[in-house]
Amino acid sequence: MSSQRFDFDIETQHVFDEKFSGLKTINWKNWLEISDSEEFEDLALSLSGLKSVDNLWEKIKTTTTKSRDLSVELVLYIKSQEKSP
């Protein structure tokens, strides 16, 4: 039975331990400042653009996306990448 804690080599683990072992643990619930399920639901709805859960299924049924909206103009994309530093 191996005493290795992770599925990568021990030297990598030593580097991670050296760099990150001093970090304190974080209580993500407090960090996000979400105290209950209603607050989470309100935040999720406001970020999604929905007014309430009531209209969620209706919006899913009626919202359409044109396939063209998801496509990329290849030549324009390549040109935009060439200008990037």
N, C-alpha and C positions, 0 to 999 in steps of 0.2 A: 504494500500500500504506500503510495507516494505521499510525502508531506507537503507537496506543492499546493499552494492555495488557489492558483489560477491556471488556466490552460495555455499560458505562454511561458517563456523561459524565465528562470530565476533572476537573471541579470536585469531584465525588463522590470520585474517586480521590485527589485531593489531601487531602480531609478524612480518608479512611481512612489514607493514608500518615502524616498528622500525628498521628492518634490511636494507630495501632497499629504503626508502623514500629519503635518501640523495644522491642517485645516480643521476647524471645529465642525461638528455635525450641525445640520440645519433642520429646524422644524418647518417643513415646507408649508404646512397648513398656516402657521403664523406668518411665514414669509409672504405668502400670497394674500394674507389678510382675508381669508374666506372662513367664516365662522360656522356656517351651516349649509345644508343642501339648498335652501331657498336662495341664499346669497350666491352660491355657485351657479344655480339655474339663471338667476338674473344676469350675472356676468356673462355666462355663455350666450344667453339670448341677445344681450346688447352687442357682443362681439360678432354675432352671426347676422345681425340685421333683422332678426325676427322680433315681433312684438310680444308674442307669447307662445307657449307650447301648443295652445289650441289650434293655431293656424299652421303648425309645422307640417302635418301630413298634407294639407291642402297646398301648401307652397311646394312641397316635394312633387306632388302630382302635376302641378300646373307650370312649374318652372322648366323652361327648355333652354338648351344651349345649342347654338348652331355649331356644327363641326368646324366651320371656318374659324370660329373664335378660338378654337384650340390648336389651330395649325400655326406653323411658323413659316414665314417667308424666308426660304433658305439663303438666297443671295443677300438680302438685307441683314440677316443674322450674321452671316460670315463677315460682311463689311463692318458691322458694329463691333465684332470681336477683333478685327484687325486694328481698329482705332484705339482699343483699350490698351492701357500701359502694361 
